[in-house]
Amino acid sequence: MYYLDTEKKKEFFEKHGKGVADTGSPEAQVAIYSYRISHLTNHLKTNRKDFSTQRALIALVAKRRKALDYLISKDITRYRAIVKELGLRR
């Protein structure tokens, strides 16, 4: 079983986007990226020498950062809401 199947994605898009079909909203993308980042982080805790996964993790963090930067420039309240909801900042 794949850790991020279509049902899980639909759940993220429905919860963080405007609906199930809203796959392009920055909030939904950030939520998916965060889920994948946590999964890869847990994988790397047990497999320290998996450098291809480490590289993928770094790329995902950069993608999430870009999406959050875009959200800051467009609508700061949506940015604050998604950061609070996902618990990305302290």
PDB file of N, CA, C and O in Angstrom:
ATOM      1  N   MET A   1       0.841  -1.191   0.000  1.00  0.00           N
ATOM      2  CA  MET A   1       0.000   0.000   0.000  1.00  0.00           C
ATOM      3  C   MET A   1       0.877   1.241   0.000  1.00  0.00           C
ATOM      4  O   MET A   1       1.858   1.329   0.738  1.00  0.00           O
ATOM      5  N   TYR A   2       0.518   2.165  -0.811  1.00  0.00           N
ATOM      6  CA  TYR A   2       1.250   3.416  -0.949  1.00  0.00           C
ATOM      7  C   TYR A   2       0.816   4.372   0.168  1.00  0.00           C
ATOM      8  O   TYR A   2      -0.368   4.446   0.497  1.00  0.00           O
ATOM      9  N   TYR A   3       1.758   5.089   0.740  1.00  0.00           N
ATOM     10  CA  TYR A   3       1.428   5.919   1.907  1.00  0.00           C
ATOM     11  C   TYR A   3       0.565   7.124   1.553  1.00  0.00           C
ATOM     12  O   TYR A   3      -0.081   7.695   2.433  1.00  0.00           O
ATOM     13  N   LEU A   4       0.541   7.520   0.286  1.00  0.00           N
ATOM     14  CA  LEU A   4      -0.259   8.676  -0.129  1.00  0.00           C
ATOM     15  C   LEU A   4      -1.089   8.266  -1.342  1.00  0.00           C
ATOM     16  O   LEU A   4      -0.734   8.580  -2.477  1.00  0.00           O
ATOM     17  N   ASP A   5      -2.190   7.567  -1.100  1.00  0.00           N
ATOM     18  CA  ASP A   5      -3.040   7.110  -2.195  1.00  0.00           C
ATOM     19  C   ASP A   5      -4.049   8.195  -2.572  1.00  0.00           C
ATOM     20  O   ASP A   5      -4.078   9.260  -1.956  1.00  0.00           O
ATOM     21  N   THR A   6      -4.870   7.927  -3.577  1.00  0.00           N
ATOM     22  CA  THR A   6      -5.780   8.937  -4.094  1.00  0.00           C
ATOM     23  C   THR A   6      -6.827   9.350  -3.069  1.00  0.00           C
ATOM     24  O   THR A   6      -7.246  10.507  -3.044  1.00  0.00           O
ATOM     25  N   GLU A   7      -7.252   8.422  -2.227  1.00  0.00           N
ATOM     26  CA  GLU A   7      -8.236   8.772  -1.201  1.00  0.00           C
ATOM     27  C   GLU A   7      -7.645   9.766  -0.198  1.00  0.00           C
ATOM     28  O   GLU A   7      -8.313  10.709   0.225  1.00  0.00           O
ATOM     29  N   LYS A   8      -6.401   9.544   0.169  1.00  0.00           N
ATOM     30  CA  LYS A   8      -5.727  10.453   1.105  1.00  0.00           C
ATOM     31  C   LYS A   8      -5.559  11.839   0.482  1.00  0.00           C
ATOM     32  O   LYS A   8      -5.750  12.855   1.150  1.00  0.00           O
ATOM     33  N   LYS A   9      -5.198  11.869  -0.810  1.00  0.00           N
ATOM     34  CA  LYS A   9      -5.051  13.148  -1.502  1.00  0.00           C
ATOM     35  C   LYS A   9      -6.376  13.896  -1.571  1.00  0.00           C
ATOM     36  O   LYS A   9      -6.427  15.103  -1.336  1.00  0.00           O
ATOM     37  N   LYS A  10      -7.452  13.174  -1.893  1.00  0.00           N
ATOM     38  CA  LYS A  10      -8.770  13.808  -1.948  1.00  0.00           C
ATOM     39  C   LYS A  10      -9.151  14.399  -0.593  1.00  0.00           C
ATOM     40  O   LYS A  10      -9.750  15.471  -0.512  1.00  0.00           O
ATOM     41  N   GLU A  11      -8.794  13.684   0.457  1.00  0.00           N
ATOM     42  CA  GLU A  11      -9.076  14.170   1.807  1.00  0.00           C
ATOM     43  C   GLU A  11      -8.331  15.486   2.073  1.00  0.00           C
ATOM     44  O   GLU A  11      -8.901  16.424   2.630  1.00  0.00           O
ATOM     45  N   PHE A  12      -7.042  15.547   1.665  1.00  0.00           N
ATOM     46  CA  PHE A  12      -6.264  16.783   1.838  1.00  0.00           C
ATOM     47  C   PHE A  12      -6.858  17.921   1.021  1.00  0.00           C
ATOM     48  O   PHE A  12      -6.985  19.041   1.516  1.00  0.00           O
ATOM     49  N   PHE A  13      -7.228  17.639  -0.241  1.00  0.00           N
ATOM     50  CA  PHE A  13      -7.758  18.691  -1.105  1.00  0.00           C
ATOM     51  C   PHE A  13      -9.101  19.197  -0.604  1.00  0.00           C
ATOM     52  O   PHE A  13      -9.400  20.386  -0.710  1.00  0.00           O
ATOM     53  N   GLU A  14      -9.909  18.298  -0.060  1.00  0.00           N
ATOM     54  CA  GLU A  14     -11.200  18.713   0.456  1.00  0.00           C
ATOM     55  C   GLU A  14     -11.050  19.533   1.734  1.00  0.00           C
ATOM     56  O   GLU A  14     -11.778  20.503   1.945  1.00  0.00           O
ATOM     57  N   LYS A  15     -10.102  19.138   2.585  1.00  0.00           N
ATOM     58  CA  LYS A  15      -9.922  19.817   3.864  1.00  0.00           C
ATOM     59  C   LYS A  15      -9.213  21.170   3.713  1.00  0.00           C
ATOM     60  O   LYS A  15      -9.598  22.150   4.351  1.00  0.00           O
ATOM     61  N   HIS A  16      -8.179  21.219   2.868  1.00  0.00           N
ATOM     62  CA  HIS A  16      -7.360  22.430   2.788  1.00  0.00           C
ATOM     63  C   HIS A  16      -7.632  23.267   1.551  1.00  0.00           C
ATOM     64  O   HIS A  16      -7.288  24.449   1.524  1.00  0.00           O
ATOM     65  N   GLY A  17      -8.244  22.680   0.524  1.00  0.00           N
ATOM     66  CA  GLY A  17      -8.566  23.430  -0.683  1.00  0.00           C
ATOM     67  C   GLY A  17     -10.005  23.899  -0.648  1.00  0.00           C
ATOM     68  O   GLY A  17     -10.639  23.933   0.407  1.00  0.00           O
ATOM     69  N   LYS A  18     -10.511  24.260  -1.815  1.00  0.00           N
ATOM     70  CA  LYS A  18     -11.897  24.707  -1.907  1.00  0.00           C
ATOM     71  C   LYS A  18     -12.846  23.560  -2.198  1.00  0.00           C
ATOM     72  O   LYS A  18     -14.064  23.729  -2.150  1.00  0.00           O
ATOM     73  N   GLY A  19     -12.290  22.387  -2.501  1.00  0.00           N
ATOM     74  CA  GLY A  19     -13.089  21.204  -2.779  1.00  0.00           C
ATOM     75  C   GLY A  19     -12.182  20.060  -3.187  1.00  0.00           C
ATOM     76  O   GLY A  19     -10.958  20.187  -3.159  1.00  0.00           O
ATOM     77  N   VAL A  20     -12.787  18.935  -3.568  1.00  0.00           N
ATOM     78  CA  VAL A  20     -12.007  17.759  -3.943  1.00  0.00           C
ATOM     79  C   VAL A  20     -11.221  18.017  -5.221  1.00  0.00           C
ATOM     80  O   VAL A  20     -10.109  17.513  -5.375  1.00  0.00           O
ATOM     81  N   ALA A  21     -11.789  18.798  -6.141  1.00  0.00           N
ATOM     82  CA  ALA A  21     -11.139  19.042  -7.431  1.00  0.00           C
ATOM     83  C   ALA A  21     -10.127  20.181  -7.369  1.00  0.00           C
ATOM     84  O   ALA A  21      -9.444  20.447  -8.358  1.00  0.00           O
ATOM     85  N   ASP A  22     -10.018  20.853  -6.237  1.00  0.00           N
ATOM     86  CA  ASP A  22      -9.115  22.001  -6.112  1.00  0.00           C
ATOM     87  C   ASP A  22      -7.722  21.521  -5.730  1.00  0.00           C
ATOM     88  O   ASP A  22      -7.333  21.572  -4.563  1.00  0.00           O
ATOM     89  N   THR A  23      -6.975  21.053  -6.729  1.00  0.00           N
ATOM     90  CA  THR A  23      -5.645  20.517  -6.464  1.00  0.00           C
ATOM     91  C   THR A  23      -4.560  21.571  -6.571  1.00  0.00           C
ATOM     92  O   THR A  23      -3.418  21.310  -6.193  1.00  0.00           O
ATOM     93  N   GLY A  24      -4.880  22.743  -7.072  1.00  0.00           N
ATOM     94  CA  GLY A  24      -3.858  23.738  -7.321  1.00  0.00           C
ATOM     95  C   GLY A  24      -3.734  24.825  -6.287  1.00  0.00           C
ATOM     96  O   GLY A  24      -2.835  25.660  -6.386  1.00  0.00           O
ATOM     97  N   SER A  25      -4.603  24.848  -5.299  1.00  0.00           N
ATOM     98  CA  SER A  25      -4.517  25.916  -4.308  1.00  0.00           C
ATOM     99  C   SER A  25      -3.247  25.751  -3.485  1.00  0.00           C
ATOM    100  O   SER A  25      -2.856  24.626  -3.175  1.00  0.00           O
ATOM    101  N   PRO A  26      -2.603  26.842  -3.131  1.00  0.00           N
ATOM    102  CA  PRO A  26      -1.360  26.753  -2.356  1.00  0.00           C
ATOM    103  C   PRO A  26      -1.546  26.060  -1.018  1.00  0.00           C
ATOM    104  O   PRO A  26      -0.642  25.366  -0.551  1.00  0.00           O
ATOM    105  N   GLU A  27      -2.712  26.239  -0.391  1.00  0.00           N
ATOM    106  CA  GLU A  27      -2.944  25.597   0.897  1.00  0.00           C
ATOM    107  C   GLU A  27      -2.943  24.080   0.767  1.00  0.00           C
ATOM    108  O   GLU A  27      -2.355  23.383   1.593  1.00  0.00           O
ATOM    109  N   ALA A  28      -3.600  23.570  -0.269  1.00  0.00           N
ATOM    110  CA  ALA A  28      -3.649  22.132  -0.483  1.00  0.00           C
ATOM    111  C   ALA A  28      -2.263  21.587  -0.819  1.00  0.00           C
ATOM    112  O   ALA A  28      -1.879  20.518  -0.345  1.00  0.00           O
ATOM    113  N   GLN A  29      -1.523  22.319  -1.630  1.00  0.00           N
ATOM    114  CA  GLN A  29      -0.180  21.875  -1.985  1.00  0.00           C
ATOM    115  C   GLN A  29       0.733  21.847  -0.766  1.00  0.00           C
ATOM    116  O   GLN A  29       1.505  20.905  -0.588  1.00  0.00           O
ATOM    117  N   VAL A  30       0.648  22.871   0.070  1.00  0.00           N
ATOM    118  CA  VAL A  30       1.471  22.922   1.281  1.00  0.00           C
ATOM    119  C   VAL A  30       1.114  21.767   2.214  1.00  0.00           C
ATOM    120  O   VAL A  30       1.996  21.181   2.842  1.00  0.00           O
ATOM    121  N   ALA A  31      -0.169  21.440   2.305  1.00  0.00           N
ATOM    122  CA  ALA A  31      -0.593  20.333   3.165  1.00  0.00           C
ATOM    123  C   ALA A  31      -0.033  19.002   2.653  1.00  0.00           C
ATOM    124  O   ALA A  31       0.443  18.185   3.441  1.00  0.00           O
ATOM    125  N   ILE A  32      -0.089  18.786   1.344  1.00  0.00           N
ATOM    126  CA  ILE A  32       0.454  17.554   0.758  1.00  0.00           C
ATOM    127  C   ILE A  32       1.964  17.494   0.962  1.00  0.00           C
ATOM    128  O   ILE A  32       2.506  16.458   1.346  1.00  0.00           O
ATOM    129  N   TYR A  33       2.638  18.614   0.702  1.00  0.00           N
ATOM    130  CA  TYR A  33       4.098  18.650   0.895  1.00  0.00           C
ATOM    131  C   TYR A  33       4.453  18.349   2.343  1.00  0.00           C
ATOM    132  O   TYR A  33       5.396  17.603   2.606  1.00  0.00           O
ATOM    133  N   SER A  34       3.715  18.914   3.275  1.00  0.00           N
ATOM    134  CA  SER A  34       4.014  18.695   4.696  1.00  0.00           C
ATOM    135  C   SER A  34       3.842  17.239   5.083  1.00  0.00           C
ATOM    136  O   SER A  34       4.634  16.700   5.857  1.00  0.00           O
ATOM    137  N   TYR A  35       2.812  16.601   4.550  1.00  0.00           N
ATOM    138  CA  TYR A  35       2.595  15.191   4.836  1.00  0.00           C
ATOM    139  C   TYR A  35       3.739  14.347   4.291  1.00  0.00           C
ATOM    140  O   TYR A  35       4.241  13.450   4.969  1.00  0.00           O
ATOM    141  N   ARG A  36       4.147  14.643   3.057  1.00  0.00           N
ATOM    142  CA  ARG A  36       5.242  13.891   2.450  1.00  0.00           C
ATOM    143  C   ARG A  36       6.564  14.152   3.178  1.00  0.00           C
ATOM    144  O   ARG A  36       7.376  13.240   3.334  1.00  0.00           O
ATOM    145  N   ILE A  37       6.781  15.385   3.619  1.00  0.00           N
ATOM    146  CA  ILE A  37       8.004  15.719   4.357  1.00  0.00           C
ATOM    147  C   ILE A  37       8.066  14.939   5.665  1.00  0.00           C
ATOM    148  O   ILE A  37       9.120  14.419   6.030  1.00  0.00           O
ATOM    149  N   SER A  38       6.947  14.856   6.367  1.00  0.00           N
ATOM    150  CA  SER A  38       6.966  14.103   7.627  1.00  0.00           C
ATOM    151  C   SER A  38       7.206  12.620   7.377  1.00  0.00           C
ATOM    152  O   SER A  38       7.886  11.960   8.162  1.00  0.00           O
ATOM    153  N   HIS A  39       6.652  12.093   6.290  1.00  0.00           N
ATOM    154  CA  HIS A  39       6.872  10.686   5.966  1.00  0.00           C
ATOM    155  C   HIS A  39       8.342  10.427   5.631  1.00  0.00           C
ATOM    156  O   HIS A  39       8.922   9.452   6.108  1.00  0.00           O
ATOM    157  N   LEU A  40       8.943  11.289   4.819  1.00  0.00           N
ATOM    158  CA  LEU A  40      10.347  11.101   4.455  1.00  0.00           C
ATOM    159  C   LEU A  40      11.275  11.323   5.648  1.00  0.00           C
ATOM    160  O   LEU A  40      12.316  10.674   5.752  1.00  0.00           O
ATOM    161  N   THR A  41      10.910  12.223   6.537  1.00  0.00           N
ATOM    162  CA  THR A  41      11.713  12.458   7.734  1.00  0.00           C
ATOM    163  C   THR A  41      11.735  11.216   8.619  1.00  0.00           C
ATOM    164  O   THR A  41      12.780  10.839   9.151  1.00  0.00           O
ATOM    165  N   ASN A  42      10.578  10.589   8.771  1.00  0.00           N
ATOM    166  CA  ASN A  42      10.521   9.348   9.561  1.00  0.00           C
ATOM    167  C   ASN A  42      11.315   8.238   8.891  1.00  0.00           C
ATOM    168  O   ASN A  42      11.960   7.442   9.574  1.00  0.00           O
ATOM    169  N   HIS A  43      11.279   8.174   7.571  1.00  0.00           N
ATOM    170  CA  HIS A  43      12.050   7.174   6.841  1.00  0.00           C
ATOM    171  C   HIS A  43      13.553   7.384   7.053  1.00  0.00           C
ATOM    172  O   HIS A  43      14.308   6.429   7.237  1.00  0.00           O
ATOM    173  N   LEU A  44      13.966   8.648   7.023  1.00  0.00           N
ATOM    174  CA  LEU A  44      15.392   8.944   7.171  1.00  0.00           C
ATOM    175  C   LEU A  44      15.894   8.733   8.593  1.00  0.00           C
ATOM    176  O   LEU A  44      17.096   8.565   8.801  1.00  0.00           O
ATOM    177  N   LYS A  45      15.009   8.738   9.561  1.00  0.00           N
ATOM    178  CA  LYS A  45      15.433   8.453  10.928  1.00  0.00           C
ATOM    179  C   LYS A  45      15.911   7.016  11.072  1.00  0.00           C
ATOM    180  O   LYS A  45      16.811   6.730  11.861  1.00  0.00           O
ATOM    181  N   THR A  46      15.306   6.115  10.308  1.00  0.00           N
ATOM    182  CA  THR A  46      15.713   4.715  10.379  1.00  0.00           C
ATOM    183  C   THR A  46      16.733   4.347   9.312  1.00  0.00           C
ATOM    184  O   THR A  46      17.489   3.393   9.494  1.00  0.00           O
ATOM    185  N   ASN A  47      16.772   5.079   8.203  1.00  0.00           N
ATOM    186  CA  ASN A  47      17.696   4.792   7.100  1.00  0.00           C
ATOM    187  C   ASN A  47      18.584   6.007   6.859  1.00  0.00           C
ATOM    188  O   ASN A  47      18.358   6.774   5.923  1.00  0.00           O
ATOM    189  N   ARG A  48      19.574   6.176   7.691  1.00  0.00           N
ATOM    190  CA  ARG A  48      20.394   7.386   7.666  1.00  0.00           C
ATOM    191  C   ARG A  48      21.180   7.556   6.371  1.00  0.00           C
ATOM    192  O   ARG A  48      21.467   8.686   5.977  1.00  0.00           O
ATOM    193  N   LYS A  49      21.531   6.475   5.707  1.00  0.00           N
ATOM    194  CA  LYS A  49      22.393   6.569   4.538  1.00  0.00           C
ATOM    195  C   LYS A  49      21.632   6.579   3.211  1.00  0.00           C
ATOM    196  O   LYS A  49      22.232   6.408   2.150  1.00  0.00           O
ATOM    197  N   ASP A  50      20.331   6.777   3.269  1.00  0.00           N
ATOM    198  CA  ASP A  50      19.520   6.843   2.061  1.00  0.00           C
ATOM    199  C   ASP A  50      19.593   8.266   1.498  1.00  0.00           C
ATOM    200  O   ASP A  50      18.745   9.109   1.788  1.00  0.00           O
ATOM    201  N   PHE A  51      20.619   8.508   0.694  1.00  0.00           N
ATOM    202  CA  PHE A  51      20.897   9.870   0.249  1.00  0.00           C
ATOM    203  C   PHE A  51      19.948  10.338  -0.840  1.00  0.00           C
ATOM    204  O   PHE A  51      19.726  11.542  -0.967  1.00  0.00           O
ATOM    205  N   SER A  52      19.382   9.441  -1.628  1.00  0.00           N
ATOM    206  CA  SER A  52      18.408   9.862  -2.637  1.00  0.00           C
ATOM    207  C   SER A  52      17.132  10.364  -1.973  1.00  0.00           C
ATOM    208  O   SER A  52      16.519  11.321  -2.446  1.00  0.00           O
ATOM    209  N   THR A  53      16.735   9.728  -0.890  1.00  0.00           N
ATOM    210  CA  THR A  53      15.576  10.210  -0.136  1.00  0.00           C
ATOM    211  C   THR A  53      15.897  11.534   0.545  1.00  0.00           C
ATOM    212  O   THR A  53      15.035  12.407   0.647  1.00  0.00           O
ATOM    213  N   GLN A  54      17.116  11.685   1.004  1.00  0.00           N
ATOM    214  CA  GLN A  54      17.527  12.941   1.634  1.00  0.00           C
ATOM    215  C   GLN A  54      17.454  14.087   0.635  1.00  0.00           C
ATOM    216  O   GLN A  54      17.025  15.192   0.966  1.00  0.00           O
ATOM    217  N   ARG A  55      17.881  13.806  -0.595  1.00  0.00           N
ATOM    218  CA  ARG A  55      17.829  14.832  -1.633  1.00  0.00           C
ATOM    219  C   ARG A  55      16.379  15.182  -1.980  1.00  0.00           C
ATOM    220  O   ARG A  55      16.044  16.351  -2.170  1.00  0.00           O
ATOM    221  N   ALA A  56      15.530  14.165  -2.058  1.00  0.00           N
ATOM    222  CA  ALA A  56      14.111  14.404  -2.331  1.00  0.00           C
ATOM    223  C   ALA A  56      13.469  15.221  -1.209  1.00  0.00           C
ATOM    224  O   ALA A  56      12.621  16.076  -1.464  1.00  0.00           O
ATOM    225  N   LEU A  57      13.875  14.955   0.026  1.00  0.00           N
ATOM    226  CA  LEU A  57      13.345  15.705   1.168  1.00  0.00           C
ATOM    227  C   LEU A  57      13.725  17.176   1.074  1.00  0.00           C
ATOM    228  O   LEU A  57      12.896  18.052   1.320  1.00  0.00           O
ATOM    229  N   ILE A  58      14.959  17.444   0.725  1.00  0.00           N
ATOM    230  CA  ILE A  58      15.411  18.830   0.592  1.00  0.00           C
ATOM    231  C   ILE A  58      14.636  19.541  -0.514  1.00  0.00           C
ATOM    232  O   ILE A  58      14.268  20.706  -0.364  1.00  0.00           O
ATOM    233  N   ALA A  59      14.388  18.840  -1.630  1.00  0.00           N
ATOM    234  CA  ALA A  59      13.619  19.425  -2.727  1.00  0.00           C
ATOM    235  C   ALA A  59      12.181  19.717  -2.295  1.00  0.00           C
ATOM    236  O   ALA A  59      11.620  20.749  -2.665  1.00  0.00           O
ATOM    237  N   LEU A  60      11.588  18.820  -1.520  1.00  0.00           N
ATOM    238  CA  LEU A  60      10.218  19.035  -1.042  1.00  0.00           C
ATOM    239  C   LEU A  60      10.125  20.220  -0.091  1.00  0.00           C
ATOM    240  O   LEU A  60       9.166  20.990  -0.135  1.00  0.00           O
ATOM    241  N   VAL A  61      11.122  20.357   0.762  1.00  0.00           N
ATOM    242  CA  VAL A  61      11.130  21.498   1.688  1.00  0.00           C
ATOM    243  C   VAL A  61      11.214  22.804   0.894  1.00  0.00           C
ATOM    244  O   VAL A  61      10.561  23.788   1.242  1.00  0.00           O
ATOM    245  N   ALA A  62      12.012  22.812  -0.164  1.00  0.00           N
ATOM    246  CA  ALA A  62      12.126  24.008  -1.010  1.00  0.00           C
ATOM    247  C   ALA A  62      10.807  24.299  -1.722  1.00  0.00           C
ATOM    248  O   ALA A  62      10.404  25.457  -1.830  1.00  0.00           O
ATOM    249  N   LYS A  63      10.136  23.256  -2.207  1.00  0.00           N
ATOM    250  CA  LYS A  63       8.837  23.451  -2.868  1.00  0.00           C
ATOM    251  C   LYS A  63       7.820  24.033  -1.896  1.00  0.00           C
ATOM    252  O   LYS A  63       7.068  24.944  -2.243  1.00  0.00           O
ATOM    253  N   ARG A  64       7.801  23.498  -0.668  1.00  0.00           N
ATOM    254  CA  ARG A  64       6.858  24.006   0.325  1.00  0.00           C
ATOM    255  C   ARG A  64       7.172  25.455   0.658  1.00  0.00           C
ATOM    256  O   ARG A  64       6.262  26.271   0.806  1.00  0.00           O
ATOM    257  N   ARG A  65       8.453  25.779   0.777  1.00  0.00           N
ATOM    258  CA  ARG A  65       8.859  27.145   1.076  1.00  0.00           C
ATOM    259  C   ARG A  65       8.409  28.109  -0.022  1.00  0.00           C
ATOM    260  O   ARG A  65       7.940  29.211   0.265  1.00  0.00           O
ATOM    261  N   LYS A  66       8.557  27.682  -1.295  1.00  0.00           N
ATOM    262  CA  LYS A  66       8.126  28.524  -2.411  1.00  0.00           C
ATOM    263  C   LYS A  66       6.617  28.744  -2.388  1.00  0.00           C
ATOM    264  O   LYS A  66       6.144  29.855  -2.631  1.00  0.00           O
ATOM    265  N   ALA A  67       5.865  27.691  -2.096  1.00  0.00           N
ATOM    266  CA  ALA A  67       4.411  27.826  -2.033  1.00  0.00           C
ATOM    267  C   ALA A  67       4.008  28.752  -0.886  1.00  0.00           C
ATOM    268  O   ALA A  67       3.089  29.558  -1.032  1.00  0.00           O
ATOM    269  N   LEU A  68       4.689  28.641   0.247  1.00  0.00           N
ATOM    270  CA  LEU A  68       4.384  29.522   1.377  1.00  0.00           C
ATOM    271  C   LEU A  68       4.779  30.964   1.079  1.00  0.00           C
ATOM    272  O   LEU A  68       4.070  31.891   1.470  1.00  0.00           O
ATOM    273  N   ASP A  69       5.906  31.165   0.388  1.00  0.00           N
ATOM    274  CA  ASP A  69       6.303  32.523   0.000  1.00  0.00           C
ATOM    275  C   ASP A  69       5.286  33.150  -0.943  1.00  0.00           C
ATOM    276  O   ASP A  69       4.964  34.333  -0.827  1.00  0.00           O
ATOM    277  N   TYR A  70       4.779  32.342  -1.886  1.00  0.00           N
ATOM    278  CA  TYR A  70       3.741  32.822  -2.787  1.00  0.00           C
ATOM    279  C   TYR A  70       2.502  33.228  -1.997  1.00  0.00           C
ATOM    280  O   TYR A  70       1.900  34.268  -2.264  1.00  0.00           O
ATOM    281  N   LEU A  71       2.130  32.412  -1.036  1.00  0.00           N
ATOM    282  CA  LEU A  71       0.941  32.691  -0.235  1.00  0.00           C
ATOM    283  C   LEU A  71       1.120  33.951   0.610  1.00  0.00           C
ATOM    284  O   LEU A  71       0.169  34.709   0.801  1.00  0.00           O
ATOM    285  N   ILE A  72       2.333  34.180   1.115  1.00  0.00           N
ATOM    286  CA  ILE A  72       2.602  35.404   1.871  1.00  0.00           C
ATOM    287  C   ILE A  72       2.403  36.626   0.980  1.00  0.00           C
ATOM    288  O   ILE A  72       1.808  37.618   1.400  1.00  0.00           O
ATOM    289  N   SER A  73       2.902  36.548  -0.252  1.00  0.00           N
ATOM    290  CA  SER A  73       2.819  37.711  -1.136  1.00  0.00           C
ATOM    291  C   SER A  73       1.394  37.977  -1.609  1.00  0.00           C
ATOM    292  O   SER A  73       1.051  39.121  -1.909  1.00  0.00           O
ATOM    293  N   LYS A  74       0.553  36.936  -1.681  1.00  0.00           N
ATOM    294  CA  LYS A  74      -0.815  37.121  -2.171  1.00  0.00           C
ATOM    295  C   LYS A  74      -1.810  37.438  -1.063  1.00  0.00           C
ATOM    296  O   LYS A  74      -2.612  38.363  -1.195  1.00  0.00           O
ATOM    297  N   ASP A  75      -1.766  36.683   0.024  1.00  0.00           N
ATOM    298  CA  ASP A  75      -2.764  36.857   1.074  1.00  0.00           C
ATOM    299  C   ASP A  75      -2.181  36.376   2.404  1.00  0.00           C
ATOM    300  O   ASP A  75      -2.089  35.172   2.647  1.00  0.00           O
ATOM    301  N   ILE A  76      -1.794  37.310   3.255  1.00  0.00           N
ATOM    302  CA  ILE A  76      -1.119  36.985   4.510  1.00  0.00           C
ATOM    303  C   ILE A  76      -2.057  36.249   5.472  1.00  0.00           C
ATOM    304  O   ILE A  76      -1.590  35.435   6.268  1.00  0.00           O
ATOM    305  N   THR A  77      -3.350  36.511   5.420  1.00  0.00           N
ATOM    306  CA  THR A  77      -4.264  35.831   6.342  1.00  0.00           C
ATOM    307  C   THR A  77      -4.401  34.351   5.998  1.00  0.00           C
ATOM    308  O   THR A  77      -4.489  33.514   6.896  1.00  0.00           O
ATOM    309  N   ARG A  78      -4.419  34.019   4.700  1.00  0.00           N
ATOM    310  CA  ARG A  78      -4.461  32.607   4.302  1.00  0.00           C
ATOM    311  C   ARG A  78      -3.168  31.907   4.710  1.00  0.00           C
ATOM    312  O   ARG A  78      -3.187  30.743   5.112  1.00  0.00           O
ATOM    313  N   TYR A  79      -2.044  32.616   4.607  1.00  0.00           N
ATOM    314  CA  TYR A  79      -0.757  32.064   5.031  1.00  0.00           C
ATOM    315  C   TYR A  79      -0.781  31.754   6.524  1.00  0.00           C
ATOM    316  O   TYR A  79      -0.398  30.663   6.945  1.00  0.00           O
ATOM    317  N   ARG A  80      -1.228  32.709   7.309  1.00  0.00           N
ATOM    318  CA  ARG A  80      -1.268  32.504   8.755  1.00  0.00           C
ATOM    319  C   ARG A  80      -2.207  31.368   9.136  1.00  0.00           C
ATOM    320  O   ARG A  80      -1.931  30.616  10.071  1.00  0.00           O
ATOM    321  N   ALA A  81      -3.322  31.244   8.408  1.00  0.00           N
ATOM    322  CA  ALA A  81      -4.284  30.185   8.710  1.00  0.00           C
ATOM    323  C   ALA A  81      -3.691  28.805   8.427  1.00  0.00           C
ATOM    324  O   ALA A  81      -3.856  27.893   9.237  1.00  0.00           O
ATOM    325  N   ILE A  82      -3.006  28.634   7.299  1.00  0.00           N
ATOM    326  CA  ILE A  82      -2.464  27.319   6.953  1.00  0.00           C
ATOM    327  C   ILE A  82      -1.287  26.969   7.855  1.00  0.00           C
ATOM    328  O   ILE A  82      -1.113  25.804   8.213  1.00  0.00           O
ATOM    329  N   VAL A  83      -0.479  27.954   8.225  1.00  0.00           N
ATOM    330  CA  VAL A  83       0.656  27.696   9.122  1.00  0.00           C
ATOM    331  C   VAL A  83       0.152  27.282  10.497  1.00  0.00           C
ATOM    332  O   VAL A  83       0.707  26.376  11.120  1.00  0.00           O
ATOM    333  N   LYS A  84      -0.888  27.937  10.967  1.00  0.00           N
ATOM    334  CA  LYS A  84      -1.453  27.587  12.273  1.00  0.00           C
ATOM    335  C   LYS A  84      -2.120  26.219  12.231  1.00  0.00           C
ATOM    336  O   LYS A  84      -1.984  25.425  13.163  1.00  0.00           O
ATOM    337  N   GLU A  85      -2.846  25.945  11.142  1.00  0.00           N
ATOM    338  CA  GLU A  85      -3.552  24.673  11.020  1.00  0.00           C
ATOM    339  C   GLU A  85      -2.605  23.484  10.939  1.00  0.00           C
ATOM    340  O   GLU A  85      -2.862  22.442  11.542  1.00  0.00           O
ATOM    341  N   LEU A  86      -1.515  23.633  10.201  1.00  0.00           N
ATOM    342  CA  LEU A  86      -0.557  22.548  10.050  1.00  0.00           C
ATOM    343  C   LEU A  86       0.499  22.519  11.139  1.00  0.00           C
ATOM    344  O   LEU A  86       1.209  21.525  11.293  1.00  0.00           O
ATOM    345  N   GLY A  87       0.608  23.612  11.902  1.00  0.00           N
ATOM    346  CA  GLY A  87       1.591  23.674  12.981  1.00  0.00           C
ATOM    347  C   GLY A  87       3.015  23.764  12.467  1.00  0.00           C
ATOM    348  O   GLY A  87       3.906  23.092  12.985  1.00  0.00           O
ATOM    349  N   LEU A  88       3.239  24.592  11.449  1.00  0.00           N
ATOM    350  CA  LEU A  88       4.564  24.675  10.833  1.00  0.00           C
ATOM    351  C   LEU A  88       5.517  25.586  11.601  1.00  0.00           C
ATOM    352  O   LEU A  88       6.732  25.405  11.528  1.00  0.00           O
ATOM    353  N   ARG A  89       4.991  26.551  12.328  1.00  0.00           N
ATOM    354  CA  ARG A  89       5.844  27.465  13.072  1.00  0.00           C
ATOM    355  C   ARG A  89       5.560  27.323  14.555  1.00  0.00           C
ATOM    356  O   ARG A  89       4.509  26.829  14.963  1.00  0.00           O
ATOM    357  N   ARG A  90       6.516  27.766  15.346  1.00  0.00           N
ATOM    358  CA  ARG A  90       6.339  27.690  16.793  1.00  0.00           C
ATOM    359  C   ARG A  90       5.609  28.901  17.301  1.00  0.00           C
ATOM    360  O   ARG A  90       5.367  29.017  18.503  1.00  0.00           O
TER     361      ARG A  90
END
